[in-house]
């Protein structure tokens, strides 16, 4: 089956996302015009995406080769992880966003070449999984460890994005053919396929396909994958051998009964994001009740100060199921061994974005901003060619064996290629599309969610045009100027997010103060008859703050971190005296901290300067007696956490023990 004009007309006349208070703007409606995110997008366009293409389309990444071999266009065998197809689909998605904002015809031509190869690799009945097609020891949907659902989800998402941006059906037809096969196999109730719904990315993909073509069977299948979790006895069978079961893959507790985030962090958050997509279409309150509890559990009990999640590489859930790369107990937040997979951090933002749309509350966008500027962006170098898979909050040299086993994904430096390549394209597609999160459309207006110099031209919910321009040096400065360039003549609302950390923010319209209340962690909403040329000036003081953890987080008791605006800072060994270990660094609680913008340092960042204390007395052994420590004062600078490890191998820490006088 392929999409027809009738299907397109049907989809165009349906209303989607009816249970969300805010709707996303169209892809391409908001363009960065300068500053932080414009620079990052330009790096994505010129360096990140082309470099990634060289990897994935060549022999190093081998992803396109897998499709060529499956299509009979090349000799060889499958290389890469079982989920490598999905990584390539994410790369195509990133490239599609770049095309959407640049209209570079050469990019579209390259994408069409990939799609042609993928189409030839797809089997007649719609099956498309090169890791199975090219293996001789595995059958279709035989064992969930082969991650077929993960690849399916990213295929469907990427194809829908491609169709929405280009209007073409070549990729979408592949996705429809594949999804129809999925529906044929998984919609009937069978014991073999009942527990097969992991890795849950396909839920998001099916909802996206439903929104694109308007066929409700895709939404029903997405809901079925949710309903099947927690429905079957948790024990190994032929479909599960070789991979952890239970909480690891979200199958011990039905979603509607879940209160705690457990298991693999990426699997969990993709699952929650998919369930939020289903809720936005069905309005089922039981789903939302569970998602509210899970979001609170993640962000209030299991999230790092950087917005990172997934505390441990290996561990156990509270139900004592073995878990990998995931959530452990509440408030158990190690620094040096923090796993914090880049994908998991980005999934935290993805889940929060969906909850933001549903509820329209500022707190969700606060988490997105926290991730974007810290634990998300830390996954890639300033240049754009090296990657972190794990994102610890403290790095100490010679404390870990990075060759301990074949599944070690932690590295002391960012790497030019990761064998497990899920994180780099996930991050690059996020950087490429983040302008789409900057604004949302409400019932009678628009919300300003993220700050950065940009131009918005979109339509309000009643179809009328609105155009805004935004000028700011955010996140380094808090002055934000928004000018109305086009709008309707009737009154409508513009809502401005006041971040939870923003104290004493002020708001002016055409040079005059407003009478509305401006409270941190809310939207300041202005409903009036706007006119072309109106100027709103939002001023958010960028104070430098010390942050401490909850008293139950033993790993940071009597320690502090530095945060300015949305940026979390760290101390890095290149800024310390030679041969100084970060474990001997203490923060002087009485120092005065000052900000200084350094345009030629780490791509142009604001550093924070202040005094630290370096402990000079040293002792050997696990425990030892001591008297009063010996201190040496040192004037130091702190750098944004996202920009660490760009000056060679280094030690680093976010939290520092504090000494008060």
C-alpha positions, 0 to 999 in steps of 0.5 A, spaced: 500 500 500 502 507 498 499 513 500 494 516 495 491 523 494 484 520 498 489 518 504 492 525 504 485 529 503 483 525 509 489 526 513 488 534 512 481 534 514 482 530 521 484 534 527 490 531 531 493 533 538 486 535 540 488 533 548 494 538 548 494 545 550 499 547 545 501 545 538 508 545 535 509 550 530 511 548 523 518 545 521 521 551 518 517 556 521 522 559 526 529 560 523 535 562 528 538 569 525 544 570 530 547 568 537 548 561 540 543 557 537 544 560 530 552 558 531 550 551 533 545 550 527 551 553 522 555 548 525 550 542 524 549 544 517 557 545 515 560 540 519 556 535 524 551 533 518 557 532 513 562 529 517 556 524 520 555 522 513 562 521 511 562 516 517 555 513 516 555 512 508 562 510 508 566 504 511 567 506 518 560 507 519 557 502 514 550 504 515 548 505 508 553 499 506 548 495 510 542 497 506 546 497 499 548 489 501 540 488 503 538 491 496 543 487 492 547 493 490 554 491 494 557 484 496 558 484 504 555 482 511 552 487 516 556 491 520 554 495 526 550 494 532 543 491 531 540 498 532 544 501 526 539 502 521 535 506 526 541 511 527 541 512 519 534 514 519 536 519 525 541 521 520 536 522 515 532 526 519 537 531 521 539 532 514 531 533 512 531 538 518 537 542 515 534 542 508 528 545 511 531 551 513 536 552 508 532 549 502 539 546 499 537 542 493 543 538 493 541 535 500 534 533 498 538 530 492 542 526 497 536 524 501 533 521 495 539 517 493 539 514 500 531 513 500 532 509 493 537 504 496 532 503 502 527 502 498 530 497 494 533 493 500 525 493 503 522 486 502 516 485 498 511 484 504 514 491 507 519 488 512 526 492 513 531 490 518 538 489 515 541 486 521 536 480 520 536 480 513 543 479 512 544 474 518 543 467 517 542 465 524 536 469 526 529 470 523 524 476 523 521 478 530 524 472 533 528 475 539 527 482 541 534 483 542 535 485 535 532 491 536 527 491 530 522 496 534 527 501 535 529 501 527 522 501 526 520 507 530 526 511 527 524 509 520 517 511 521 519 518 524 524 520 519 519 518 513 514 522 516 518 528 517 521 527 510 514 527 507 512 533 511 518 537 509 518 536 502 511 533 500 514 527 497 511 520 498 518 516 496 520 515 503 513 515 506 511 509 502 516 505 505 514 507 512 507 505 510 508 498 507 513 497 513 507 499 518 502 495 515 506 489 516 507 491 523 500 491 524 498 485 520 503 481 525 502 485 532 495 487 532 492 480 533 493 477 540 499 472 540 503 469 546 509 470 541 509 477 540 505 479 546 512 481 550 515 483 543 514 491 544 520 493 546 524 497 544 518 502 544 520 507 539 515 504 534 510 507 539 512 514 537 513 512 530 506 509 529 502 516 532 507 520 527 504 516 521 497 516 524 498 524 524 501 524 517 496 519 513 490 519 518 489 512 518 487 510 525 489 503 525 496 506 526 494 509 533 490 503 535 497 499 534 501 504 538 496 503 544 496 496 543 504 496 544 502 500 551 497 495 553 501 489 552 507 492 557 506 488 564 500 484 561 505 477 561 509 473 566 516 476 566 520 470 565 525 468 559 522 465 553 525 464 546 523 471 544 527 474 550 534 470 551 540 474 551 537 480 554 535 482 561 527 482 562 522 485 567 524 492 569 529 493 564 524 493 558 518 496 562 514 490 562 513 488 570 508 494 571 503 496 566 504 503 564 497 506 567 500 503 574 507 505 574 509 511 579 517 510 578 522 510 572 525 504 572 530 500 567 534 502 561 533 510 561 532 511 553 527 505 553 523 508 559 523 515 556 522 513 549 516 509 552 513 515 556 514 519 550 510 515 546 505 514 551 504 521 551 503 522 544 497 516 544 494 521 550 494 527 546 490 523 541 486 519 545 485 523 552 485 517 556 486 520 563 489 514 566 495 514 561 496 522 563 495 520 571 501 515 570 505 520 566 505 525 571 507 521 576 513 518 572 515 525 570 515 528 577 519 521 579 524 522 573 525 530 574 525 530 582 528 524 584 533 521 579 535 527 575 542 530 575 543 538 576 545 538 568 538 535 566 542 528 565 538 521 567 540 514 567 545 514 573 548 507 572 551 503 567 549 496 571 545 496 577 538 493 579 531 496 579 528 497 586 524 490 584 531 487 584 531 486 576 538 487 573 538 493 569 543 497 564 544 504 562 539 506 566 535 508 573 537 506 580 534 508 586 531 515 588 537 520 590 542 515 588 546 520 584 554 518 583 558 523 580 564 519 577 560 513 575 554 517 572 552 514 566 547 519 563 547 517 556 547 522 551 540 519 548 537 518 555 538 526 556 535 528 550 529 523 551 528 527 557 527 533 553 523 529 548 518 527 554 518 533 557 516 537 550 510 532 549 508 534 557 509 541 555 504 541 549 499 537 554 499 541 560 502 548 557 506 549 563 513 552 564 516 547 568 517 542 562 520 547 558 525 549 564 527 541 563 528 542 556 532 548 556 537 545 562 538 539 557 539 543 551 545 547 554 548 542 558 547 534 558 545 534 551 550 539 548 556 535 552 555 529 548 559 533 542 565 537 541 565 544 540 568 543 533 562 538 532 566 531 530 567 528 536 562 525 541 561 522 548 556 517 549 556 517 557 556 524 561 559 523 568 559 529 572 566 528 575 572 525 571 578 523 574 584 520 570 586 513 571 580 511 575 577 506 570 579 501 565 576 503 559 578 496 556 574 492 561 569 489 557 566 489 550 560 493 552 564 499 555 561 506 552 565 510 557 571 514 554 576 519 557 575 523 551 570 525 546 571 520 540 571 521 532 566 515 532 562 510 537 561 503 535 554 504 538 552 510 534 545 511 537 547 518 540 551 522 535 545 522 530 540 523 536 544 529 538 545 532 531 537 531 529 536 535 536 540 541 534 538 541 527 530 542 529 531 545 536 528 552 533 521 548 532 521 548 540 522 555 540 515 557 540 508 554 540 501 555 538 495 556 543 488 557 543 488 564 541 496 566 541 503 564 541 508 562 547 515 564 547 518 558 549 526 558 548 530 564 547 535 566 542 535 571 536 530 568 531 525 570 526 518 566 526 513 566 521 507 562 522 499 561 523 495 562 529 490 557 531 485 561 527 489 561 521 491 568 521 498 570 520 503 572 525 511 574 525 515 575 530 523 577 531 527 576 537 534 579 538 538 577 544 545 574 546 542 569 551 544 565 554 550 569 556 545 575 557 538 576 559 536 582 555 531 579 550 527 584 545 521 581 541 518 585 535 511 584 532 512 584 525 505 581 523 499 580 526 491 580 526 487 586 528 483 582 534 486 581 541 490 575 542 495 572 547 503 572 547 506 568 553 513 569 555 516 563 559 520 566 565 525 560 567 524 557 574 531 560 576 529 567 573 529 572 579 527 579 578 525 579 571 522 585 568 517 586 562 516 592 558 511 593 552 513 599 547 518 602 553 512 602 558 512 597 564 507 592 564 502 591 570 502 583 569 505 579 575 512 576 573 513 569 577 519 565 576 517 558 573 511 561 569 509 564 563 507 571 563 501 572 559 499 578 555 493 579 552 491 585 548 490 588 541 497 587 538 500 591 532 505 591 527 512 594 530 510 593 538 516 591 542 516 587 548 523 587 552 524 582 557 530 582 562 532 576 566 538 578 570 543 572 569 545 572 576 551 567 578 548 562 583 551 556 588 547 550 587 546 544 592 543 537 592 537 534 596 540 532 603 539 525 601 544 525 595 550 523 599 554 524 593 554 531 594 553 532 601 557 539 603 558 540 595 556 546 591 555 547 583 555 553 579 550 555 575 548 562 571 542 562 567 541 555 564 548 554 564 551 549 569 559 550 570 565 545 571 572 546 573 577 543 568 584 541 569 587 545 564 585 551 568 588 549 574 596 549 576 600 543 573 599 536 576 593 538 580 588 533 581 580 535 581 579 531 587 584 536 591 579 542 589 575 545 594 570 551 593 571 557 597 564 559 599 567 566 601 569 568 594 566 573 589 564 570 583 564 574 576 562 573 569 566 574 563 565 573 556 570 570 552 569 570 544 575 566 542 575 561 548 571 554 546 567 557 541 565 563 545 562 562 552 561 566 558 566 563 564 565 564 571 571 567 575 573 566 582 577 563 588 578 556 589 582 552 595 587 547 593 588 542 598 596 541 599 597 535 604 596 528 601 595 521 605 595 514 602 591 509 603 583 508 603 582 511 610 587 516 614 587 520 620 589 528 619 589 535 623 587 541 619 588 541 612 593 545 608 590 550 603 593 554 597 588 559 594 588 560 587 584 564 582 580 560 577 575 560 572 569 555 571 567 553 564 560 551 561 559 544 562 557 542 555 564 545 553 569 541 557 574 536 554 575 540 548 582 542 550 585 535 550 584 529 556 582 533 562 580 532 569 573 535 571 568 536 576 561 539 577 560 539 584 566 541 589 566 540 596 565 547 599 569 551 605 566 557 609 569 561 613 
